[in-house]
């Protein structure tokens, strides 16, 4: 599979403090890639480097095979960036908010209307941005990214602070983009979101890669307990070691109908991150 | 060029709905029209209010609008979105500066009409007021860049604006203030405007305006170097 984004031993310091220290990973085309780390871990700095907004001190970064330090305006059209804290013009309506960026990207009126439709804001195009809910604001930010129909989407905390229903809607939009073959580079604090959405993740802590790989694979790798958790029909849970002997016990419980659900005791990404760094991700 | 055009359009769309900024462009020209027509005092210099308000307009509108626009965009993170969408800092500053300049020059045309300038007098008026507007914009941009948010910008803009704008008026009543005000570009522009048709532009005026330009550029560069535009 072709590589969409690659980072090779990226180092970046600010005022002598290393924010990124030898970060390496690759993102294949059509993947949803998750960058996880606590606040201040260097996620935004990394996005800036990968999108050519900031030069790294050492190492190389490429996007669609182009060195990010020499991206042209034409190259920049191949990706879109949505940062969590990107502002919107409160006094302008949704359409005019996009019109400004449409002028910059050379997008026609149809492009604006399609982007609004994609995020479900087609009926609120004349609504002032000041009157939008938090979820609608997130959609408007997403619409800004969709306007140019880029191959790669950089989404920084797209569901941050949203209620579960709205977050779910945003995730559906993201998944629909993946279905169309887009590459999505996602940063998130929500572990369940990363586990559900991402094909691959990188956990960064204090500027270094703490762990990387497929979320399920990582969780399996850190399954030190190796237990089976069985929910019985009387409402109680039991745990048995996940080994050869377990098969007899499980078979017996299934035979007499007392086992309602069987789960493995793999840790989730949050637990793995804590084990690796001693920190919580939701910092 | 398309980036500058985009920011310029944004400014047009936004300012119409931004009363705080929009009123700055209207307040002094309207006040000048009212005062010129409503107040007639014996021995009052010709077009006294129009000339006075023209200088105050140069000192207030460009400075406060520029700092307000930049600091608001910084505070609300819209500037960040622009910077991450291939807009370069100089393109942003040129677009916002050009918009405010044009709006101020429209206001300035009201003063020119009130003062009934023609020919060479009109050319001198346009040249020096335009230069003054650019200098005030430079100061406003420096404040906007230096400030973290709108509140911080206002707390810096207000005293600077008051000192610059009111000193030419206060200098009419006090010799000491006149001496101090003489080192500011606004006092010199005021002297030039008041002397149109009666006296020549003094070398002192040109030197003071040039020196003010150098200081303004240095302050702007220092603020930009220290804070950048994000």
Contacts between the chains, C-beta under 8 A, distances in Angstrom:
chain1	res1	chain2	res2	distance
A	48	B	84	7.9
A	51	B	84	7.2
A	53	B	83	7.5
A	53	B	84	5.8
A	73	B	86	5.5
A	76	B	86	5.4
A	81	B	84	5.4
A	81	B	85	7.6
A	83	B	80	7.0
A	83	B	81	7.4
A	83	B	84	7.0
A	85	B	77	5.0
A	85	B	80	7.2
A	86	B	77	5.9
A	86	B	78	7.7
A	86	B	80	6.3
A	86	B	81	4.2
A	86	B	84	7.7
A	87	B	73	7.6
A	87	B	76	4.0
A	87	B	77	3.6
A	87	B	78	3.8
A	87	B	79	7.8
A	87	B	80	7.1
A	87	B	81	6.1
A	88	B	78	6.9
A	88	B	81	8.0
A	89	B	10	7.1
A	89	B	13	8.0
A	89	B	14	6.0
A	89	B	78	5.9
A	90	B	76	7.2
A	91	B	14	5.7
A	91	B	17	4.1
A	91	B	18	6.0
A	92	B	10	7.9
A	92	B	13	5.7
A	92	B	14	6.2
A	92	B	17	7.3
A	96	B	13	5.3
A	99	B	9	7.3
A	99	B	13	7.8
A	100	B	6	5.5
A	100	B	7	7.6
A	100	B	9	6.7
A	100	B	10	4.4
A	100	B	13	7.8
A	101	B	6	7.5
A	101	B	81	7.9
A	101	B	85	5.9
A	103	B	2	6.3
A	103	B	5	6.2
A	103	B	6	3.5
A	103	B	9	6.1
A	104	B	2	6.7
A	104	B	3	5.6
A	104	B	6	4.6
A	104	B	82	7.8
A	104	B	85	5.5
A	104	B	86	6.4
A	104	B	87	6.3
A	105	B	85	7.3
A	106	B	2	6.7
A	144	B	81	7.5
